[in-house]
């Protein structure tokens, strides 16, 4: 199963959204997004973006602290197979977000 590509995290006025691309498949792909806040130290599922068929995930509720580093990753699930996770670059709201 191919991994998602072109992982981009955008934030404008505290609306933070992760986008990715995925090639067309004969079977519907689903995606699982995980987030690792710096203070937590490990990845956890983003509950609103588990087994989603969308190619984006709204993280506005997850990323609130403007100075905290966050890491995000996404993988594809097609049938009983899973892709490798693909990680986005480190994200800091205060540095990367736009107001």
C-alpha positions as CSV (number, residue, x, y, z in Angstrom):
1,X,0.0,0.0,0.0
2,X,1.5,3.4,-1.0
3,X,2.0,6.0,1.7
4,X,0.3,9.4,1.6
5,X,2.4,12.1,-0.1
6,X,2.7,15.9,0.0
7,X,1.9,16.2,3.7
8,X,1.3,19.9,4.4
9,X,0.1,21.6,7.6
10,X,-1.4,25.0,7.3
11,X,-2.7,27.3,10.0
12,X,-4.6,30.5,9.6
13,X,-6.4,32.3,12.5
14,X,-5.9,29.3,14.7
15,X,-7.6,27.0,12.2
16,X,-5.0,24.3,11.7
17,X,-5.4,21.7,9.0
18,X,-3.2,18.8,7.8
19,X,-3.6,18.0,4.1
20,X,-2.2,15.1,2.0
21,X,-2.4,13.5,-1.4
22,X,-3.1,9.9,-2.3
23,X,-3.2,8.1,-5.6
24,X,-6.6,6.7,-6.8
25,X,-7.1,3.1,-5.7
26,X,-9.6,0.5,-6.7
27,X,-10.5,0.1,-3.0
28,X,-11.4,3.1,-0.8
29,X,-8.4,4.2,1.2
30,X,-8.9,5.3,4.8
31,X,-6.4,7.4,6.8
32,X,-5.2,7.5,10.4
33,X,-3.6,10.7,11.7
34,X,-1.5,10.8,14.8
35,X,-0.1,13.7,16.7
36,X,2.9,14.0,19.1
37,X,2.9,17.1,21.2
38,X,6.3,17.9,22.6
39,X,5.2,17.7,26.2
40,X,3.5,14.3,25.7
41,X,6.5,12.8,24.0
42,X,4.7,10.1,22.0
43,X,2.2,9.8,19.2
44,X,-1.5,9.4,19.9
45,X,-4.5,9.1,17.5
46,X,-6.4,12.2,16.5
47,X,-9.8,10.9,17.4
48,X,-11.6,12.9,14.7
49,X,-9.2,11.5,12.0
50,X,-9.2,7.8,12.5
51,X,-10.4,5.8,9.5
52,X,-11.3,9.0,7.7
53,X,-11.7,8.9,3.9
54,X,-11.0,12.7,3.7
55,X,-7.6,13.9,2.5
56,X,-7.3,16.4,5.3
57,X,-7.6,16.6,9.1
58,X,-8.7,19.6,11.2
59,X,-6.3,19.9,14.1
60,X,-7.5,23.2,15.5
61,X,-8.7,21.4,18.7
62,X,-5.4,19.6,19.1
63,X,-2.9,22.4,18.6
64,X,-3.7,25.2,21.0
65,X,-0.4,26.1,22.7
66,X,1.3,28.6,20.4
67,X,4.9,27.9,21.6
68,X,4.7,24.1,21.8
69,X,6.3,21.8,19.1
70,X,4.0,19.2,17.5
71,X,4.7,16.4,15.1
72,X,2.1,14.8,12.9
73,X,2.0,11.7,10.9
74,X,-0.5,9.9,8.6
75,X,-0.8,6.5,7.2
76,X,-3.2,4.9,4.7
77,X,-5.3,1.7,5.3
78,X,-6.6,-0.2,2.2
79,X,-8.5,-3.3,3.0
80,X,-6.4,-5.2,5.5
81,X,-3.1,-3.6,4.5
82,X,-1.5,-0.5,5.9
83,X,1.1,1.9,4.5
84,X,4.1,3.2,6.4
85,X,3.5,6.4,8.4
86,X,4.6,9.7,6.7
87,X,5.7,12.4,9.1
88,X,5.1,16.1,8.6
89,X,7.8,18.7,9.6
90,X,7.8,20.0,13.1
91,X,5.0,22.5,13.6
92,X,4.9,25.4,16.1
93,X,1.8,27.5,15.9
94,X,3.5,30.8,16.8
95,X,6.2,30.2,14.1
96,X,4.3,28.5,11.3
97,X,0.7,29.8,11.8
98,X,-0.7,33.0,10.1
99,X,-3.1,35.4,11.7
